[in-house]
Amino acid sequence: MLHYPNFDPVLISIGPLAIHWYGLMYVVGFAGAWVLARYRADRLGLTKDQVGDMIFYGALGVVLGGRLGYVLFYGWDALAADPLWAFKVWDGGMSFHGGLIGVLIAALLFARRHRLAFFQLTDFIAPLVPIGLGAGRLGNFINQELPGRITNVPWAMDYPKYGPEPRHPSALYEFLLEGIVLFIVLWLVSLKPRKRGLVSGLFLLLYGTFRFSVEFFRRPDPQLGFIAFGWMTMGQLLCVPMLLGGVWLIIWSRRQTVDRPSPAAESASE
């Protein structure tokens, strides 16, 4: 059995000001997406300033959607006990699926403002997302959040917050799959222009598969437990529409045209 490194969740504190590792991971995710989006901005004919606007839209979608999603999917009991709890973001609680919905709404608004096709924009955004996902899972691990189920595998860890039993380091599994593997696959696939919707469909399908699988090793949310069939968690249930949507998008993309750099981008490069 491995021993949890016992990280301090606070990176640095100066008087009453404290910088937490988890908050820093959000900065890493948004900054990484911003750098890569600027690198590929010509694909959409966006200026550097417009890329900054896009990341701002996305950040709002992640934060607002992630919190609202957590409240609606995981926090009904806490909300009933204290309606103001929904606004206590400092207590923690963010949902990927809620954040995804928030980002899709933000993408729709940004696409309409800049006269872009919706799936053209989501294909551009999809390879940028795993950076934040991976960073967020590292933040979960540092905070001893999302512990795994009890196991006897050689790499199991004892989490001080949850007792001496060895557990799967499930946050690290998600860091590897949702962060590193998902980024590599989507980035390589998107190196060449692809039919519209393909990259977005791959994101939904691969993330849904990875998350659904890792949930078998992750401790169910204690306030919910298993919610269907005696084994399905809320995370798995929320992945089902992602899997179906991913398959549909990949099939749909086969009838679409290949997305080329916009005329504005081509003329700017001449």
Salt bridges, closest charged atoms under 4 A:
ASP82 OD2 - LYS88 NZ 2.93
ASP158 OD2 - HIS3 ND1 3.17
GLU174 OE1 - ARG137 NH2 3.17
GLU174 OE1 - ARG211 NE 3.92
GLU174 OE2 - ARG218 NH1 3.01
GLU178 OE1 - ARG137 NE 3.05
GLU215 OE2 - ARG211 NE 2.78
GLU215 OE2 - ARG218 NH1 3.52
ASP259 OD1 - ARG196 NH2 2.57
